[in-house]
Amino acid sequence: MKTLYSKFVVTTLLVMIGSLCIGFLATNTYYHQVIKEKNDAKNVNIAQDIAKYIETAKPDDLDNYFTTLGEIGYQTYVTAGDKGEFYGGKYRDKTLSSNTVDRVLDGEIYHGMRDFPKETFMTGFFANELINTIGVPFTYENKHYALFIRPDIRLLFSEVHTILGGLILVMAVLSLLAMLLFAKALIRPITQLTEATHQLAHEKFDTLLDIDRADEIGQLAVSFNVMTEKLQENDRIRKEFISNVSHDFQSPLLNIQGYVDLLKNPLLTDKERQEYTTIIELETKRLSTLTKQLLLLTSLDQSTRLLKCEPYRLDEQLKETVRKYRWQLEEANVQLSYQLEPVTYDGDAGLLQNVWDNLLTNAIKYNVEGGEIHVHLQESSTSVEVIVEDSGIGMTADQLQKVYDRFYRADASRTKQGTGLGLAIVKQIAELHGGTVQMESVINSGTKVRITLPKL
């Protein structure tokens, strides 16, 4: 498997090699298009100055003069058409056509540097060949000569050029090492992140990354830690959920099993048999309610669930709900009054029915003997507001903070018939409609629930 580090190293090397090639080609193009012509003209001027000096100054020892030119950095070849002499550095290739020599002796200037035949690379500047020279004529002691000259490249590379070459080499090596170290530092947190994801895959949700950086990787580490904490919290909630579901299913099932065993006793009186049957019926209804609410919560938890919104009379729905629970109100000796404005609301009537059912049954269940319930519906320009207020047992501030937790019941003894899922369902349905739920409660003074639904 190719690691990210190896890919980074290979990419860095390829970039450096590619940059070198592109830079070399660009420099070569610049040499042929600009420098080559200027270099040829410059050396022509130098050669002509030398020829002019010889013709005007007429040095006594011409051989010594050319030797001196060779020592100060010029490779020269002097010929009168027959045998010639070389001075300065040696040429690698001394081939030069007699036709070229004859033309220079006749007064032409030979542009060997400009017309050097190899055009692919900058070989014209470095080629140590006799044809890669400048040729000019001069006359000494009434005899015509041809002077071919070029700078000695070996002598042109001074200490400055050596220092610059070393500097470039050191910079290239240090840059490569720095990139490798930087890549290692860059890959390390990614490696840690990979290992941490493996830990998460094995449900080890306490894995946190200790990466303190201000760049994108640091932001990724922070996001990963936030995700880990949420997964840890979800795992805790899931385990609590399973535990609560198991408890809430086991309790009624054990009761049903126990009372079924008691019903098998042939000595039971009709009164006892009726009492046990009623308990079994209540526990069966509790299981049915719990199952329906769990299925509803599962449906609400699905992110793909779509609301079936249609315009309907919300006030009529609330009136029907009150009529449905009239017998429970009479049984609990609770008085209910309502003030309902005629309101047509565009919402999911089936889901909202669950909201009103839960709120009304809670108001009855947690009320007191001779208590009251008031239902209020009003409409504004932007929203619809439903208030259900009772005079029941109320809740403490601590209980009020937990009422939306699944399976939580304010009655810790669990003597009330309920599942602890009702208000969680209410909150999710309201939020699916873009609404909010607000609860106010005072112990022994009652509870007020305010549902605000925006007009869609």
N, C-alpha and C positions, 0 to 999 in steps of 0.2 A: 504493500500500500504506500502510495506517495504521500508523504506528510506535507502539511502546509509550509513547514520550515524549508524542506528540500525544494518545494516549488518556488518559494521566495528566493532561495539562493540561486537556483537555476535561472529564474527570471532576471535577477540582478546581474548575473554574469552575461546573459544574453543581451540585456540592455546596454551594458558596458561595451561588449564586443560590437553590437550594432551601432552604438554611438561612435565608436572608434572608426568603423568602416565608413559611416556616413560623413564623419568629420574629415577622414582622409580623402574621400571622393570630392567633398566640397572644396577642400584645400587644393586638390589637384586641378579642379576646374578653375579655381581662382588663379592658380599659377599659370595655366595655359592661356587664360583669357586676359590676364592683367600683368602679372609679374614677368612672364617670359619675354615679352616684347621690351619691357623696360630694362630688364637685366641685359638683354642683347645690346640695347642702345648705350647703356652705361659702360659696358666693356668695350664697345666700339670707340667711345670717347677716350677711354684709358689707352687703348692700343694706338689711336691716332696721336695722342699726346706724347707717347713714347717715341713714335716714329718722327714726330716733329722735333722732339728734343735731340734725337740722333742727327737729324739733318741740319739743325741749326747749331747745336753745341759741338757736334763732331768730336765725341769722346775719343781720347787717344787709344784706349784699350776697349774695343767693342765687346770682346769676349768677357772681360771682367765686368762690364756693365750688365750684361745679361745674366751673369752668375749672381751678381748682386740682386737683380730683380727676382731670381729664383729663390734666394734666401729670404726675401721679405714677403714671399707668398704667391708668386706667379710661376706657372708652368709655361715655358716658351719653346717654340721651335722656329729656328731661323734657317732659311735656305735661299740660295741664289739660283735654284733650278736644278742643280746637280746633287751634291751631297749636302745635307743639312745637319745642324747641331741642336741638341736638346739641352735645356737648362731648367733648374728647379726640380720639382717632384717628377717622378717617372709616370709616363702614360701607360695605362693598362693595355690600350690598343693604339698602335702607332700608324694605323692604316690611313692614308690620305692620297687621293687620286692625283696624278700628275696634271690632269686638266684643271683641278682646283688651284694648284700651285701656279700654273701658267696664267690663269685669269687674274690672280692677285698680283703677279709680277707685271701684268699689263695695266695695273692701276685699279682693278675692282676691289671692293671690300667683301670679304667672305663672312656671311652671317651663319656660322655653324651652330651657334647656340639657339638662334631663332628657328632654324630649319632642321633641328635635330629630329630624325625620323620617328622615334618612339614617342607616341602621344598618349599611351594608356595611363601611365603614371608620371610622376615628377622625376623621371630618370634623367631628363635633360639637364637638370640642375646638378645632379651628382655624378653623371656618367664621366668617368676619367678616360675619355677617348680623344684622339687627336682631331677627329672630325667635329667634335663638340667644342670648337674654339672660335675665336674671332681672328680673321686674317686681314692684315693691312700691308700695303707696300711702303717701302722707304728706300732712300738712296744714300749710300755711304761710300765715299771716295769714288764717285762716279760709277758705282756698281749697284744694280737694282737687286733688292732683296724682298722676300716675303716673310712677314712676321706673323706667326700664329700664337695666340696667347689665351690663357684662361686662368682664373684664380685657383690656387691649390686648396681644395675643399678641406683637406686635413688641417691646414693651418688656420682656416677661417673659424673652425670650432674652438673658440677660446674658452677661458675659465668660466665666463658668464654663461655660455651655452651649456657647459657641463653642469653648472649649478642649476640652470633652468631645467635641464633634462632630469637631474636628480630630484628636483622639486616636484616635477610632474609625476615621476615614478613613485615617490613617497606619498604624494597626495592620492594617487590611484590605489596604492596598497592600503593606506589608512582609511580611505573611503570605503573600500570593500570590507575591511574588518569592522568598521563602524556600522555598515549596513547589516552585516551578519549578527553583530551584537544587538542591534536594534530589532532585527527580526526575531532573535531569541527572546528578547524582552516582550515583544509584541505577541508572540505565540504562547508564552507561558500562561497568561490568564485565560486564553482560549482553551489550553489544555486543562486548566483547573475547571473551567466551565464544562468541558466534556466529561470529566470525571464526576462532577457534581450531578450532571444529568443522568449518569449511570446510577448514582446513588438514589436519585428520585425514582428511576425506573424500578428499583427494588423497595419502593415505598419508605425510604428513609428521608422523611420530610424535615428533619432537623438539620439538613445540610445547608450551610450558608457560605457564601464566598467572601473571603477577606481580601478584597481588591479595592484599594483606595486610589482611584484615578479620576481625572477630570475630563477625559476624552470619551469617545463613543463606547469604548470597551468598559469604562467605568460606569457609564449609564446602563449598559447591558447588564453589568453585574448587579447594579441597584435594582433593575427590573427583575432580574432572576431572583434576588433575595425576596423582593415583594411577592413574586409568584410563589416562592417556596413557603413563605409565611401563610399565604392564602390557601395553598394546598394543605399545609399543616392544620389550618383552622377548618378547612372543609373535611379533612380526614377525621378530626375530632367531632365535628358535627355529624358526620356520617355514622361514626361509631355510636354516638349518643342517640342518633335517630334509630339505628338498628336495636339498641338496647331498649329504647322507649317503646318501639313497635312490638318487640318481643314481650315486654312487660304488659302492654295494653292488650295484646292478644291472649297472653297466657292467663291473665287474671279472670276475664269472663269465661274463658274455656274451662278453667279449673272450677269456677262456680257452677257452670252448667253441668260438668261431670259430677261434681259433688251432689247437686240436687237431683240429678237423674238417678244416682245411686240411692238417694233417700226415697225417691218415688217408687223404687222397687219393693219397698217395705210394705207388705200386705196389711200391716196393722195401722197404717196412717189413717187419720180422720179426714173427712172431706175438707175441713178447714185448712188442715196442714197441707193437703194435696193441692188445694187452690193457691195457697201462699207460695209453695215451691214452684208451681207452674208459672205464677206471675213473675217470680225472680228469674226463672229461665227465659221467659219472654223478654224481660227487660235486658238481660245480658245478651240475648240474641240480637235485639235491636241495636244495642251498643256496638256489637261487632259489625253489624251491617253499616251503621253510621261511620264507624272507623274505616271500614273498607272503602266506602264511597268517598270519604274525605281524602284518604291516601291516594286514590285514583285521580281525584280532582287536583290535588297538589302535584302529582306527577305530570298531569297534563299542563298545569300552569308553569311548571319548571322548564318545560320544553321551549327553547328559544324560538322555535319555528311556529309556535302556536299563533294562529291568527284570530283576531276578534271578529265575530259575526255581528257587525254593527248595523242596526236597523232602527228607524224612528219608532218609538212606542210611547204610550202614556205612562210615565213613571209614577204619577200619583195613583193611578188605578192599580198598578202593581203593588204599591205599598198598602193600599186598602185591602187588596186581596190577601196579602200576607197577614195583616191584622186579623181578618176573618178566619184565616186558616188556623191561627193559634188562639182563637177565642176560648176554646175549651180549657187550654192550659192556663189562661189568665183567670178563668173562673175557679179552676181547681186550686191555683196558688193564692186566690183572693187578692189579686192585683188589679188596680184600675188603670185603664189605658185611654189616653186622649190624643188626638192628632190634629194638626193644622197643615193641610196639604194644598198648595197652590196647583192649579192645572198646569202640568209641565209635560211637554213632549221632548223626550231625550233620545239622541242617536247613540245607542250603545248596545252591548251584548246582553240582552234581557235574561238569557239563561244563566250567565255567570253572575250578574248583579242580583238575581234572585237568591243565590247562595249568601251574598252579603247581608241582605235584609233578614234572611232566615237566621243566620248566626247572631246578628246583633239583637234581634228580638228574643230569641231563645235565651241568650245570655242575660238580657235585661229581666226576663221572667225568673230564670234559674237563680240568679244572685240577688234577687230582691228580698224584701221582708214581708211578713204578714201584713196585709192592708196597705202595701206600698203602691207607688204610682209609676207609670211610664208615660212619657210624652214624646211623640214623633212629630218632627217639624220638617217641611219641605218648602224651599224657596228657590227662586231663580233670579240670577242677575244677567247682565249683558254678556258675560264671559264664562259663567259657570253655573252649575246646579249644586245646591247644598242640602244634605240630609242630616238631621240631628236626631239621635236617639238618646234620651236622657231618662235615667231611672233614679229611684230613691233607695237603692239597695245597700249592700254591705260595704261597697267601695273597696279601694285598694290603697296600700301604702305607696310611697314614692319609689321604693325598691321594687315592689311588685309591678308598678306601672312601666318600669323600664324593660321588663322581661315579657310583657304580655304577648308580643309578637313572636316569641321563640316557640318553635314547634314542640308540642307536648307539655308546654308549661301551663300549670294551673295555679291560680292565686290561692285556691283552697289546697294547702299542702297535704292535708289528710286524705285527699282523693275521695272523699265521701260523696261529692257531687257526681252526678252522671255526666260525663263529658270526655272528650278526647284530647283537649289541649291543642287542637289544630284550627279551631274556628277563626280566631283573630289573625292567624298567619294567612289563612285563605282570604279573609277580608282585605288585608293589606296588599296581597299580591294582585287580587282582582282590581282593586282601586288603582294601583300603579300601572296595571296593563291598560287601563283607560286614561292614563296620564294624570290621575288624581292623587289625592293625599288623604291620610287618616290621622286625625288628631283626637287624643283621649285626655280627658280631665277627670280625676277621681279623688275623692276625699274619703278616708276610712269612716265607715258608719254613716256617710252622708250621701252616697250615690256616685254614679259615673255618667259622664256625658261623652258620647262619641260623635265626632263631626266628620262626615264624608264629603269631600269637595271634588266634584267631577267637572273637568273643563268641557265646554261645548266643542265637539269635534267638527 
